[in-house]
Amino acid sequence: MRTLFISSDAQLPVAALIGDINKIISNRLECNINVSDYTKDIDKIGIIILSFTDEWKKWGHGKERRYISYKNRFADIRLNISYDEYLKSDKLTRFNIIKDTIISAIRIIDQRLNKKKGCSFDGQRMVNDIESLLKDLPQTDWYFR
């Protein structure tokens, strides 16, 4: 059971730009990363990438979340990326922003789980595996050409 889920919640037009790259990254990671290979304490990881203008954030959009349910065995991590920076970036930079956000989410989970007594998470190995799985995407995927 592969239970890594990556998605986004963003304002247009950034939502479409994130979606393009997120689909490529998600397909590679969700098929190859099995959460149970890194921890016995959670079964599911959801990573949501958020991106909204400051005006939309004032209305309550884009609230970050760093939640782990030990009872229900899942992590829900929602992290913001800069709307303006992402909009102005080229495809490779956008790819790196998404990849770095995913890695940041894994590191948050790593810190939280390893602080909890009786829990462990090999977050560094997961980060290494993610980087290894994604390193050739910009050179091999048609989207980046």
N, C-alpha and C positions, 0 to 999 in steps of 0.2 A: 504494500500500500504506500504510494508516494503521496505525501500530504504537504507539499510546499505549494502555496498559492500566492501568486503575485498579480496585483491588479492596480488600478489607479482611480482616483477621484479628482478631477481637475476641471478647470474652466476652459471653454473653447477660446481660441484654437489650440491651445497647449494640450488639451485633452487628446485631440487627434494625433498630435506629434508624439506624445508619450505612448499612446496606444500602438502606433506603428512599431516602435522599438521594443516596447514592453511585450508585444506578441512574440517577437523573435526571441527575446531573452527568456520569456516564460516557457516557451516550447522546449527550449534546450534544457532549462533547469528543472522544470516540473517532471520531465521524463527521466532525468538522471539523478536527481537528489531524493533520497529516501530519508526522512527525518529520523526514523528509528535507527539508522546507521550511526547517528551522532549523539543520541541521548535515549535513555529509557524513561525519561520523566515527562515528555510531551509527545504527542502523536501528530500534531498539526501546527504549521506555521503559516500565518497569513501576513503578507507584507503589502500594504497599500501605499502607493506613492501619491501624495497630495500636491496640488499646485493651483493657487488662486491669487488674484490680485489683492493688494492690501484692502481695497474697498470691499471685496467679497469676504475677506477675512473678518472685517468689522461686522459683517452680517452673520458671522458664526461658521462660515465655511473653512475647511482646512485645519480643523483642530487635530493636533498630533495626539497619538495614543501609544502607550507602551504598556500593554496589558498581557499578563500571563495568568492563565487559570490553571492552577495545579490540580484542582479537583476535576475539571473537564479536559485537562491535558492539551491545551492549545495556547499559542501565543498570537496576539493580534498587535502588530506594530504598524503604525501609520506615521509617515514622516513627510515633511514638506520639502519641496525643492522650489527654488526661486522661479516664479512665473516669467519675469522679464529676462533673466539669464537664459532660461531654457528656450524661450521664444527666439532670442537673438543668436543662439548657438547653431553650429553646423551639425550634421548627422553624427559624426564621430564624437563630438563633445557631448551631444545629447545621450548617446550610448553610454559614455563614461559616467555621466551624471546618474543615470538609472542604475548602472552597475554599482557605483559607489554608495547609492542610497540602499540598495539591497544588502550590501556588505555591512553598512552601518547598522541596519536592522538586525542582522545576525550577531553583530558584536554586542548590541543591547541585550539580546536574549542570552548570549554567552555570559555576560556580566551578571545578569539577574539570576539565572539558573545556578551558576557556580557559587553565588553567595548564599543560596538557600541550603540549609543543612540537609544532607542526604541526597541532594540533586547534583547532577553533573551534565555538562554539555561540551562536546568537543567542537566549539565554535571556530577555532582557528583552522581545524582540518576542513570544516565546511567552507570557510572562506577560501582556503587554498583550492578546494575542489571547484567552487564556483568560478574563481579566477581561471583555473585550468580549462573548464568547460566553455568559458566565454572568450578566451584569448584570441581565437581565430575567427570569431564571428565577423568583425569588420573587414577582414580580408576575403572571407568566403561567401558571405550572404549577399544576394543580389541587391538588397535594399541600399547597401552602402556604396554601390558602384555608380 
